[in-house]
Amino acid sequence: MSVVSVNKRARFDYEILETYEAGIELKGFEVKAVKTGHINLAGAYVIIRTNQAWLINADIPPYQPKNTPPDYDSKQSRRLLLHSSEIKRLVGRTQEKGLTLVPLEVYIKNRRIKLKVGLAKSRKEFDKRELIKKREFERETNLGM
């Protein structure tokens, strides 16, 4: 399993409660771009519409710009492939107050492109400051040893 892209901001802004593995429905030239590492998850999120999960605002620039269709939008919505039971569970969980779905990382597993989706709760500002202090303390203690 090789990680292609990681959404570092999601782990900082959100507390991840559960994770799910989803496939992504891509076109052929998008697959080549993702396998070479050309995907950006910053600012992306996942929504559920009509019993389907969608990845919104993820940027996949073209692999070869001259060979892509002229009407290609790199930030178009892409369908996620999840089991219907997982989607039903996620619909119920996201209706709870403060829970949202965020993409965490894209990786290749058995020659297939997978997306790790996290059910997350937003962190407050003081929680973020506390997290930064904790990381700095651990970094200092590790360097001192």
Residue pairs with C-beta under 8 A, 6 or more apart in sequence:
1 107
1 108
1 109
2 107
2 108
3 105
3 106
3 107
4 34
4 35
4 37
4 39
4 105
4 106
4 107
4 108
4 113
5 34
5 37
5 39
5 40
5 41
5 105
5 106
6 41
6 104
6 105
7 41
7 42
7 44
7 102
7 103
7 104
7 105
9 42
10 16
10 41
10 102
10 103
10 104
10 118
10 120
11 104
12 123
12 128
12 131
13 122
13 123
13 128
14 100
14 102
14 118
14 120
14 121
14 122
14 123
15 120
15 121
15 122
15 123
15 127
16 102
16 104
16 118
16 119
16 120
17 99
17 118
17 119
17 120
17 121
18 93
18 118
18 119
19 104
19 116
19 117
19 118
19 119
20 82
20 86
20 90
20 116
20 117
20 118
20 119
21 109
21 114
21 115
21 116
21 117
22 53
22 80
22 81
22 82
22 114
22 115
22 116
22 117
23 80
23 81
23 112
23 113
23 114
23 115
24 34
24 55
24 78
24 79
24 80
24 81
24 106
24 113
24 114
24 115
25 78
25 79
25 80
25 81
26 34
26 60
26 78
26 113
29 62
29 63
29 64
29 67
29 68
30 60
30 63
31 113
32 63
33 39
33 60
33 61
33 62
33 63
34 60
34 106
34 113
35 108
35 113
36 63
38 60
38 61
38 63
39 58
39 59
39 60
39 106
40 58
40 59
40 60
41 58
41 103
41 104
41 105
41 106
42 59
43 57
44 55
44 56
44 57
44 58
44 59
44 102
44 103
45 56
45 57
45 100
45 101
45 102
45 103
46 53
46 54
46 55
46 56
46 80
46 101
46 102
46 103
46 117
47 53
47 54
47 56
47 101
48 54
48 87
48 90
48 91
48 94
48 101
51 84
51 87
51 88
51 91
52 79
52 80
52 87
53 79
53 80
53 82
53 87
53 90
53 101
53 117
54 77
54 78
54 79
54 80
55 77
55 78
55 79
55 80
55 103
55 115
56 77
57 75
58 75
58 78
58 103
59 74
59 75
60 74
61 74
62 68
62 72
62 74
80 115
80 117
82 90
90 101
90 119
93 99
93 119
94 100
94 101
94 119
98 121
98 122
99 119
99 120
99 121
100 119
100 120
100 121
100 122
101 117
101 118
101 119
101 120
102 117
102 118
102 120
103 115
103 116
103 117
103 118
104 115
104 116
104 117
104 118
105 115
105 116
106 113
106 114
106 115
106 116
107 113
107 114
107 116
108 114
123 131
